[in-house]
Structure formats: structure tokens, C-alpha cells
Amino acid sequence: MGISFPRVWFAVNLKNLLRAVETVTLCDLCRWHGRVLWGISYNGCNISSVKDAPVPMDNPTVIMSTTENEHVQASLAFAKILYASGAGYKQLCVVDGFADTYILTRGSTFKWDTCAPHAVLKSLGGGVVDLKRISKEPEANLQLHQLTYNKPDKAYDGIDQWCNMGGFVAYLDESLCREVLERVKNVV
């Protein structure tokens, strides 16, 4: 099942010395009627324009690309699977409650694709974890494995330093994120 609502993301990421301040402006343009979403998560202060974070669905829902690995898709059969295009759009689907989690298992996005929606998710108590790093320590604190934006990944050269090479899981509910991580641990 695909979701296709026209959406455009505009992101602003401010830096405070070497630490990124996650600040975001998101515009959802749909039939010339829009809304602005923003979220700030900095030093334990979380504020957002989203009044109420969505509650987890009765039947967990995972959103992903149609090109996601078939073994990953099969391992997530416990959940309803939705397919859509656009990394930012799929994260917005989590913010809006259309999906509980979004998984991407390969390095096909860049930091600028995830920064803005990550700020909103984090300000609502969720986040975006680095799939490769958290898979090595599945019981670890999810907050220690959030994607970061203020430093290049020196393991790679050129533009790849700014790629989310390990894949990621975006979520609002930590228990559902952990369920997804548990289900895919043997296939990623």
C-alpha cells in the first residue's frame, strides 16, 4: 500500500559551536494549504509545534521504500507495511501517526534528508537511530545511538562522509523501535 500526499520539507539546522542545535521548519504543502511544523531538542529541552504526539496504533505499522530488502520486509511481517517515497516524507508519516516506525537499511540518504524531521521526532520523545550502530548493542540506550549531524563520518571520503551509511530507524515509541530492531537483527 502506498501513500502519496504531496509534501515539501524546508529544513534549517543551526550550529552552536561544534554541537548541532536541532531546529527545524517543515512545510507541508497540500492543495495550496500548508502548515508549519517545528521541533527543538537541545540539552534536555524539547519543544515542538505538534500539540499531541500520535499514540501507537493497535496494529504496529512500519513504513519503508518499495526497494527495501525482501528479507527485511519478511522479518517485519508482524506489522502492517506501508510503502512510500522520500526519506523526509516517510519520517513525517511517523510524526503524523500514519506509521509507527520507518526503517531504511542502506546508506541511500544524507544527513540533510533526516535532520529536520529528526528534530521534530526527538522533540516529541522519539528519534532516529543509526541502524548499524544500534544493531551491535540492541539493548543499549537509544539516545546514545541517534544520528548526528555536526561531524562527517571519517570512515568515508567525499560526499559519503555525510551519508547515513548505516541505515536508520525513525520512531516515536521506543518499545516499537526495539521490536523492529529485534525483528531485523539477523537480516541487516
Phi, psi and omega in degrees: 000130180254152175243130179220091172248134179291123181221146177228136180250134171241124185241144174232124178237113180264146178248137176245101188057237181263000182253130181284135170264120184277097179238140188212145168235124181240132176245130178251104183263114182220112182055043177063015175241128185233178174212160179243129175243141175212157177208143176232130175226107184210126178049045177083356178264121181235115176225151185206157174280348179283118185291312182228121176291141180295149177272152179302146180286158177299318177253110183308141181234131179242134176251143181202175176280152176294342181268007179297147180312132182296330178290324176295314179301316180295323181291341181259024182296343177295340185247162170284132182255130173245149179239140178202168176256155174087117181297315179296320179298315181295325176292323176296326176298326175290314178304317184278352178087009175287336178217152178274324179217160175230127179241139173223121187261359180231167183275066182250010177234163178246167182306321182289344177282334187248343187300306185296307179294331177299319179300318179294313179302315181295321179294341179262005178098001179258214179170189177223108183263147175288113186298317182295315181292316182289333179295334178283337180222070188299337180269359184292161176297122182300330181295336180279351183239023177290150173300147177240160189231352189263358180219140176289155176275105185292352177288348182236164180251160173056219184295334180297342176297339182253014180268148174276069190300330183275002187073180181198166171233124175260140186203162168248326183255118184299321182295323177290325175299314180296324177297315178298314179300317179297318183290330184260359188302331182267358182240358178255000000 
